[in-house]
Amino acid sequence: HFLLNMPVASFPLDLSIGLVPKHILAPRGGLAARFEDDYVGCGPFRFVSRYRDQKVVLKRNEHYIEPVGPKYVVVRTVNDEATRILSVMAGSGHIVVNSLSPPVVRRLAENPEVTVSHRPAASVTYLSFNLLDQRLADPRVRKAIAHGINRASIVQEQFRGMATNAASILPPVHWAFNTDTIHYDYDPDKARRLLDDAGLTPDPETGFRTKVRLKVTTDRFRRNIGAIIAHGLAEIGVEVELVPLELST
């Protein structure tokens, strides 16, 4: 039984992160503890070893409630997508989770030696705004951008149908999803009216109302999505400078 000092709606989900015994945590500094090469686990697999950031070796936990799975599991980090693809096709990699772009997944599904499994996911692709920019601080401008992006086209052309239009940062499978959330459907005319109301009128020479910078990762799939967004916003008079950067940057 857990007795909380205040209501915490996410508490059941917080428990899924994992529990660390107090007698192991305390000598390492309590909540500020760091684990380098002696991780603690109480699930179906136990930690065996780690080689830098390249791989982690796990062993089946025979003391688990119902021991399952193979005796050993090796989790590898493969940064390059092409290498991940070849690993799966060659059989040196057995399972890849959400690490291949949808166009690649569609092609792999045609391979009789590869099984592709689809399930609803909680991953969300989002566009964030810098509200220190006075133009973007105006909600009418943000709504116009939302109406100016053809998300259905992105889902169909880039995600190959393996996604749905989001209504919020929370997906429908999330326990806190609100079915009454406002939807911003693709509506270029409404987007232009909102920009007019916000005082962003078209330049008589270029036709553009304003210019923004859209930062994306260097991943080709994400760059393609950025290009589609840029094209759509150009149609409503928002010029977009696409800036690919490494994810960490």
VOGU-3710 file (C-alpha; in Angstrom, 3 decimals, decimal comma):
1> hfllnmpvas> 0,000/0,000/0,000  1,204/3,498/-0,894  0,031/6,493/1,150  0,619/9,765/-0,724  0,765/13,244/0,822  -1,228/14,689/-2,087  -3,086/13,442/-5,173  -0,696/12,442/-7,977  -2,584/11,318/-11,079  0,507/9,876/-12,763
11> fpldlsiglv> 1,604/7,786/-9,742  0,601/4,365/-11,192  2,568/5,154/-14,339  5,537/6,416/-12,300  5,815/2,957/-10,754  6,455/1,439/-14,173  9,786/3,294/-14,358  11,227/0,876/-11,834  12,024/0,701/-8,139  15,521/0,804/-6,621
21> pkhilaprgg> 16,074/-0,677/-3,113  16,866/1,949/-0,473  19,933/0,045/0,794  21,439/0,276/-2,695  20,386/3,843/-3,408  21,463/5,469/-0,110  25,244/4,757/-0,306  25,306/6,339/-3,770  23,776/9,639/-2,689  20,068/8,884/-2,493
31> laarfeddyv> 17,955/10,489/-5,202  21,099/12,004/-6,762  22,672/8,558/-7,209  24,312/7,570/-10,477  24,671/4,030/-11,811  27,553/3,376/-14,163  28,309/-0,344/-14,478  26,289/-1,923/-11,674  22,667/-1,366/-12,598  19,907/-2,874/-10,499
41> gcgpfrfvsr> 16,884/-4,592/-12,018  13,959/-6,588/-10,666  12,146/-7,409/-13,906  12,229/-10,457/-16,200  15,904/-9,767/-17,054  18,956/-8,963/-14,942  21,787/-6,636/-15,874  25,037/-8,404/-16,816  27,325/-5,860/-18,452  27,571/-2,736/-20,563
51> yrdqkvvlkr> 30,131/-1,728/-23,175  30,154/2,078/-23,235  27,097/3,384/-25,108  27,209/0,605/-27,680  25,507/-2,355/-26,040  23,973/-3,759/-22,858  23,878/-7,479/-22,022  20,913/-8,848/-20,032  20,271/-12,327/-18,627  16,974/-14,026/-17,915
61> nehyiepvgp> 15,953/-13,582/-14,269  15,228/-17,077/-12,954  13,790/-15,550/-9,760  11,155/-13,577/-11,638  7,487/-14,436/-11,057  7,311/-16,300/-14,370  10,745/-16,569/-16,048  10,321/-15,790/-19,746  12,303/-15,124/-22,891  15,725/-16,302/-24,087
71> kyvvvrtvnd> 18,604/-16,808/-21,688  20,434/-13,697/-22,909  19,367/-10,457/-24,585  21,822/-7,979/-26,090  20,551/-4,442/-26,649  22,712/-2,594/-29,187  22,824/1,081/-30,151  23,105/1,515/-33,925  23,114/5,187/-34,911  22,945/4,754/-38,681
81> eatrilsvma> 19,553/3,724/-40,123  21,118/1,956/-43,101  23,157/-0,206/-40,722  20,010/-1,021/-38,733  18,265/-2,102/-41,928  21,147/-4,346/-42,988  21,341/-5,819/-39,481  17,696/-6,885/-39,640  17,946/-8,262/-43,170  21,138/-10,187/-42,376
91> gsghivvnsl> 19,678/-11,655/-39,185  22,295/-10,189/-36,828  19,550/-8,015/-35,365  16,281/-9,640/-34,342  14,062/-6,832/-33,052  13,956/-3,130/-33,922  11,464/-0,917/-32,088  10,430/2,455/-33,587  13,915/2,962/-35,045  13,167/2,806/-38,768
101> sppvvrrlae> 11,373/5,426/-40,847  7,906/4,446/-42,185  9,009/4,268/-45,858  11,691/1,759/-44,858  9,221/-0,236/-42,760  6,878/-0,473/-45,751  9,677/-1,933/-47,886  10,803/-4,354/-45,179  7,245/-5,641/-44,847  7,607/-6,999/-48,383
111> npevtvshrp> 10,499/-9,211/-47,251  9,118/-12,688/-46,336  11,892/-13,137/-43,756  10,900/-10,001/-41,826  7,786/-9,612/-39,664  6,392/-6,106/-39,178  4,078/-5,598/-36,204  1,934/-2,452/-35,821  0,427/-1,258/-32,540  -0,958/2,091/-31,321
121> aasvtylsfn> 1,927/4,103/-29,870  2,370/7,058/-27,547  5,035/8,731/-29,676  4,134/12,186/-30,960  5,709/14,326/-33,681  5,230/17,933/-32,630  6,037/21,491/-33,740  7,080/23,873/-30,969  7,031/27,686/-31,104  9,412/30,275/-29,672
131> lldqrladpr> 6,954/32,525/-27,840  9,645/35,148/-27,229  9,067/36,032/-30,885  6,281/38,632/-30,819  4,724/37,294/-34,031  4,460/33,755/-32,690  3,293/35,015/-29,304  0,040/35,941/-31,052  -2,262/32,881/-30,853  -3,859/33,864/-34,170
141> vrkaiahgin> -0,520/33,347/-35,922  -0,010/29,946/-34,297  -3,539/28,902/-35,246  -2,909/30,053/-38,808  0,220/27,909/-38,994  -1,742/24,950/-37,624  -4,409/25,415/-40,309  -1,714/25,880/-42,970  -0,071/22,475/-42,514  -1,608/19,571/-44,414
151> rasivqeqfr> -1,050/16,902/-41,786  -3,204/14,361/-43,603  -0,790/14,582/-46,537  2,188/14,112/-44,222  0,569/11,049/-42,651  -0,156/9,541/-46,047  2,995/10,466/-47,973  5,679/10,310/-45,283  4,307/8,046/-42,561  2,728/5,768/-45,182
161> gmatnaasil> -0,513/5,782/-43,212  1,216/4,569/-40,015  0,105/7,587/-37,979  -2,976/9,637/-37,159  -3,585/13,373/-36,878  -2,988/14,375/-33,275  -5,410/16,604/-31,352  -2,978/17,282/-28,504  0,416/16,262/-27,177  -1,342/13,249/-25,619
171> ppvhwafntd> -2,345/10,383/-27,958  -5,824/8,783/-27,793  -4,379/5,710/-26,039  -3,216/7,868/-23,103  -5,343/7,763/-19,946  -5,513/11,574/-19,769  -6,526/12,152/-23,403  -9,330/14,702/-23,767  -11,813/13,872/-26,529  -13,111/17,473/-26,513
181> tihydydpdk> -9,768/18,953/-27,615  -10,052/21,466/-30,493  -8,965/20,144/-33,904  -7,065/22,352/-36,347  -7,833/20,912/-39,766  -6,058/21,933/-42,963  -7,752/25,161/-44,064  -5,511/27,596/-46,020  -8,258/30,198/-46,438  -8,916/30,334/-42,704
191> arrllddagl> -5,155/30,511/-42,100  -4,877/33,575/-44,382  -7,791/35,296/-42,596  -6,139/34,719/-39,225  -2,877/36,202/-40,492  -4,786/39,209/-41,845  -6,416/39,682/-38,424  -2,965/39,497/-36,812  -1,725/42,301/-39,047  0,551/40,123/-41,193
201> tpdpetgfrt> -0,470/41,228/-44,690  1,207/40,012/-47,901  4,157/41,937/-49,294  3,054/43,401/-52,686  6,266/42,195/-54,364  7,002/38,775/-52,818  3,549/37,823/-51,584  5,016/36,680/-48,267  3,647/37,997/-45,007  6,554/37,049/-42,760
211> kvrlkvttdr> 9,538/34,684/-42,530  10,334/32,063/-39,899  13,101/29,523/-39,332  12,117/25,887/-38,903  14,765/23,712/-37,263  14,697/19,988/-38,006  17,162/17,149/-37,472  19,550/15,972/-40,166  17,526/12,759/-40,535  16,273/12,542/-44,131
221> frrnigaiia> 12,763/11,532/-43,053  12,453/14,567/-40,766  13,910/16,876/-43,410  11,240/15,669/-45,841  8,505/16,466/-43,336  10,047/19,892/-42,792  10,030/20,516/-46,545  6,316/19,628/-46,749  5,550/22,000/-43,859  7,585/24,751/-45,540
231> hglaeigvev> 5,701/24,277/-48,814  2,318/24,402/-47,106  3,118/27,532/-45,118  4,438/29,252/-48,249  0,931/28,821/-49,705  -0,512/30,993/-46,903  2,268/33,571/-47,183  4,689/32,375/-44,497  8,202/31,953/-45,880  10,107/29,161/-44,125
241> elvplelst> 13,873/28,789/-43,869  14,557/25,096/-43,215  17,575/24,570/-40,935  18,755/20,921/-40,463  20,757/20,412/-37,254  22,045/17,451/-35,260  19,419/16,336/-32,742  21,548/17,269/-29,721  22,032/20,782/-31,136
//
